[in-house]
Amino acid sequence: MNKIKKISNSGGQFLLEPISLAKVYSREDFTEEHTDIYNMVMEFDSDKILVQKEDIEKYNPVLVKSLIKEMGELGLLGIDIPETYGGINLDKITTIIVAESLVQCPSFAVTWAVQTGIGSLPIVWFGTEEQKQKYLPKIVTGEILCAYGLTEPSAGSDATNGKTTAVLSKDGEHYILNGEKIFITNGNWADVYTVFAQIDGDKFSAFVIDRDTEGFSIGQEEKKLGMKGSSTTPLIFENAKVPVNNLLFKIGEGANIAFNCLNIGRLKLGASSLGGAKMVINGVTPYAKERRAFGQPISKLDAITKKIADMTIRTFVTDSMLYRTVGLIQSEINQLDINDDNYYIQMGEAMEKYAIETSMAKVYGSDTSHDVIDQGLQILGGYGFLEEYPLAGAYRDDRINQIWEGTNEVNRQIIAGFIMKKALMEELPFREAIREIDNFMSNGELDLDNEKLSKECQTIEMAKRFVLFIFNEALCKYGQDLKHEQQLTEIFADNFMDIYSAESTVVRAQKIMVSNSPEPTVVDIAKVFTAEMTNRFINQLHTAINAIFDGEPSALINQKVNEFESRMRLSTNVIGLKRNIANHVYEKNKYPY
């Protein structure tokens, strides 16, 4: 791997390609149109949503639906819908920008997210022409709301094992559905639902369900920890008569529909988490500068300085990996022929290609918002615990982000499972990469054109080889049964995520430093994150090694591990750099990037 070698585009390829080849799309690459849309949505969010947040949170469907229609008038419900059906068909980058910007009221944001994501995309991507003509123009205007029914009482993240059944009627004109869906966002407000059921007991399929379908009813609103201004209900099917023309795509293709739509949903959730984290930093920074304790602003206290820096670092990293991921997906979509009859099916496949990275964006983004809100509330002290201050509500609203769109535990299994599949099936040249490890360790370091953060680049390259070496040992011991060793696969998923996020951050920082607007503190962020990632990474891999070898690795394994470690370690003044980062945030009085 010492020689630069380009690998065909695929999820997970960041593990095998040198960092010098990494192309990281970031917000610095936004077009003027992207920036205009970002500003427009931020303005709408402040002027229309924030001022009515209290009423929204009291559960006000009339108000929410009117605001959804206003978003439709701005074109913000049709970003992913073709112009033929009233949409504006913009790129996926725009979709993520809007999700990031719409953060003042999470209850409203999730209503919009379902309307424009999992609620409507199954029809956009897989619907018949008749289905598209019937539903999409009204979805674009907000005249009808959408919902998505996948989860069941006995099947949450394991959704394809749902028990809802669909049987063709004797006259062949209807499917008769029986079963129940739960935790359905927009459940009581929607007019059309994408629902999944087992045809003949074993063919997982999707249907478009109209609200007035005979035999279909909606359960009571759930009493929730947060997101109180959104609708969440069960959907109940008791011999529901669904016309055969409402079958979505093909019999037995429900998994493709479900998971392709969930991929963009996970990205949008990561974007919402990013926007929320920025908003928290923007709120607590002025407070820290104004609040006094021990005769000085608490911003002068080193413990608060650390919190502000940590919040900023995690947010910058989330931003970097999120937009890198949507950039990869958009690059794939750009290669498709929009006139091809299968264009939207191919778009879904392009999204699936980066399922590893979309799961990473969801996990890291939601973990980040949880951490940032928690630290922000701590900075506010007792005020943070009061309902009249915003972080108490944010704390409750945010908790669901680590659960829906697939729990973070399930998404970690997706990350490790897809990489394991690519390794075992040789979809990517993992074996060749593992064979090349000794050659790399003998012949030194990568040649890098950019001297900025060169040590961090070398550390990331060493981390790739270290985790591949131990991952291979795990595969040799467990084979395909590794997927059942979930404590191990969670470690590997975190390792892979650390590499992807560190590489995204370092490459973005390098790009900023050679731009027309260099900002030195982004280098500090990249240095701190890589140094702390390295310590965490090594500790986790030691846990994995002790499990794989039952606490007794061979002398050869120990020698290899020691060599990896010695070449990964960085002598970074993390404390000093965190002070620099926090001081820059204080100077700007907000999240500055």
Secondary structure, DSSP 8 states (H G I E B T S, - for coil): --S-----S-TTGGGTS-GGG-----GGG--HHHHHHHHHHHHHIIIIIGGGHHHHHTT-HHHHHHHHHHHHHTTTT-TTS-GGGT-----HHHHHHHHHH--S-HHHHHHHHHHHTTTTHHHHHH--HHHHHHHHHHHHHTSS-EEEE--BTTBSS-GGG---EEEE-TTSSEEEEEEEEEEEETTTT-SEEEEEEEETTTEEEEEEEETT-TTEEE------SS-TTS-EEEEEEEEEEEEGGGEESSTT-HHHHHHHHHHHHHHHHHHHHHHHHHHHHHHHHHHHHH-EETTEEGGGSHHHHHHHHHHHHHHHHHHHHHHHHHHHHHHHHHTS-TTSTTHHHHHHHHHHHTHHHHHHHHHHHHHHHHHHHHHHHHHHGGGGGSTTSHHHHHHHHHGGGGTSSS-HHHHHHHHHHHHHHHHHTTSS-HHHHHHTHHHHHHH-----S--TTHHHHHHHHHHHHHHHHHHHHHHHHHGGGGGG-HHHHHHHHHHHHHHHHHHHHHHHHHHHHTSSS--THHHHHHHHHHHHHHHHHHHHHHHHHHHHTTT---HHHHHHHHHHHHHH-----HHHHHHHHHHHHHHHTS---
